[in-house]
Amino acid sequence: MTETLAQIVAAVGKDVADAHRGAGKVADYIPALARVDPNRFGLAVITCEGETAEFGDSWMPFSIQSISKVFTLTMALERLGEDLWVRVGREPSGSRFNSIVQLEAEKGVPRNPFINAGAIVVTDAVLACRTPEDALADIRDTIRRLADNDTIDVDKEVAASEAATGFRNYSLANFMRGFDNLKAPVEDVLQTYFHQCSLRITCRQLARAGLFLANEGVDPLNATRIVSPEHARRINAIMMTCGHYDASGEFAFQVGLPGKSGVGGGILTVVPGVGAVAVWSPGLNDVGNSQVGTLVLERLASRMGWSVF
C-alpha cells in the first residue's frame, strides 16, 4: 500500500526525533533564546493542493529570526525591483553572517540579502521614509497575510534581547551608512530589523507563508499573486545559494532544495511545484543552523524524491 504524505512525515519525524532530539546548542548569545527547551521539535508540510502533514510541536510558536529575511526581501523586490541589486549583491559570502571584513573590502555593499549586513540594507529599503512602527506593522501584516493567521506578532522580550546584544549589527549598519548604503537613521533601521527577527511563528504558519514560492509567486490556495514569477525564482535561487550561511553549499548538497534558516532553530524549505516545509528544533550546529532540522529535511527530501537536482 502506498504511504501517504502524513505517514511519511510522521515516520521521518519520529525516527529523527527519537535518535537526535535535543542535539545541538541553543543560541545562548541572545539571552531570551538561551532559555528555549532544546528538546522541542516540530515539522509541517503544506502542498500546493492544500494537503497538510504535521509532526511534533508544529503548533508551538518560535522566534522566526533570519527566516524573516525571506519576506522582507520579497517586499523590497516588489518596491525597488532590479534597483535593489545596486545596494546588495547575490553571491554567497564565504564568511560569517556578521562579518565586517568582506563589507569593508567591497565598499559597504553586502554580498547577499541573507547575511546580516545585506538583510539590514533590505530592511532599510522596506523602511523607505516611514517610521519603524509603520514598517514593522507592514512586515508583520505581510507575514500574517501569507500565513493566513492574525496571531503572529513580535516577542518583545526577544526584541529587547536583540537590541541589547546587537553590537555587531550596529557596527555593520554604521559602516554601511558611512558608504551611503543606508538611507534611514541607523537606529530606525535596526529597531525595525530587531523586531522583524523577533516575530513568533509556528511551523504550520511558516510553511503556509512560504507556499507562494513553490508556485511561481502565486499563493496556490487563494490564487493571489504575491510576486512575479521572475522574483519568485530569484528569491528561491538566493535561498539555495545563501540561505544557510557558510553551510549553504552543504545544505544544497544534502537536501537539494531552497531553504532559509534562523538561529531560533527554524528552517523554511521550498519544494518547487510541490509545496513548502517548515521545521523547528532549537539546537544549532557549529554554523548556526538547526542540527535536527537539517537532518530531518535531508531524510524527508530523500524519501520523497524532492531534490531539484
Secondary structure, DSSP 4 states (H G I P E B T S, - for coil): -PPPHHHHHHHHHHHHHHHHTT-SB--TTSHHHHTS-TT--EEEEEETT--EEEEESTTS-EE-GGGHHHHHHHHHHHHHGGGHHHHS--S---S-TT-SHHHHHTTT--S-TTSHHHHHHHHHHHHTTS-HHHHHHHHHHHHHHHHT-TT-EE-HHHHHHHHHH-HHHHHHHHHHHHTT---S-HHHHHHHHHHHTTEEE-HHHHHHHTGGGGTTTEETTTTEE-S-HHHHHHHHHHHHHHTTGGGHHHHHHHT-S-EEE-TTSEEEEEETTTEEEEEE---B-TTSSBHHHHHHHHHHHHHHT----
